[in-house]
Amino acid sequence: MKSSSPTKIIISGASGKMGRTLIGLALRDKKFNLVGAFEKEKNPAVGQDIGFLVGQETRGVCVANSLES
């Protein structure tokens, strides 16, 4: 059986209901490596750690204000 690397994903709309749900699921599943998340520029979630955003421990990935970031 081949072992494969986790799929890298980025979540758009990170602070919305669906975004937070997807972040929580991705953080619990070893098949995924959540490498980024972003929101609109003036959204209060920008700069927050994705783990904090979903009520978990910090993960070292912060919500950016654009995909390019």
C-alpha positions in Angstrom: 0.0 0.0 0.0 1.4 3.4 -1.0 1.6 6.1 1.6 0.9 9.5 0.2 1.5 13.0 1.5 -1.5 14.9 3.0 -3.4 17.0 0.5 -2.6 20.7 1.0 -5.7 22.9 1.3 -6.5 26.6 1.7 -9.9 27.7 3.0 -11.7 30.8 1.5 -14.2 32.5 3.8 -12.5 31.1 6.8 -14.5 32.9 9.5 -18.0 32.0 8.1 -20.0 29.1 9.3 -18.9 26.8 6.5 -15.3 28.0 6.6 -15.0 27.3 10.3 -16.6 23.9 9.8 -14.1 23.0 7.1 -11.2 24.2 9.1 -12.2 22.1 12.1 -12.7 19.0 9.9 -9.4 19.5 8.1 -7.5 19.9 11.4 -8.8 16.6 12.6 -8.1 14.6 9.4 -4.5 13.6 8.8 -5.3 13.3 5.0 -5.2 17.1 4.9 -2.6 19.7 5.6 -4.3 23.1 6.1 -1.7 25.5 4.8 -3.8 28.7 4.6 -7.0 30.4 5.1 -8.2 33.8 4.0 -11.0 36.3 4.4 -12.0 39.8 3.1 -9.4 42.5 3.9 -11.3 44.2 6.8 -12.7 41.0 8.4 -11.8 40.8 12.1 -10.6 37.2 11.7 -7.6 38.4 9.5 -4.5 37.8 11.5 -6.0 35.2 13.9 -4.6 31.7 14.1 -6.9 29.1 12.4 -6.9 26.9 15.5 -8.0 29.8 17.7 -10.7 30.7 15.1 -12.3 27.3 15.6 -11.8 26.9 19.4 -8.7 24.7 19.2 -5.0 25.1 20.0 -3.0 27.5 17.8 -1.6 25.9 14.6 0.8 28.5 13.3 -1.3 29.4 10.3 -3.1 32.8 10.4 -6.0 34.0 8.4 -4.8 36.2 5.6 -6.6 39.0 3.8 -6.1 37.5 0.3 -5.2 34.3 -1.5 -1.9 35.8 -2.6 -0.9 36.4 1.0 
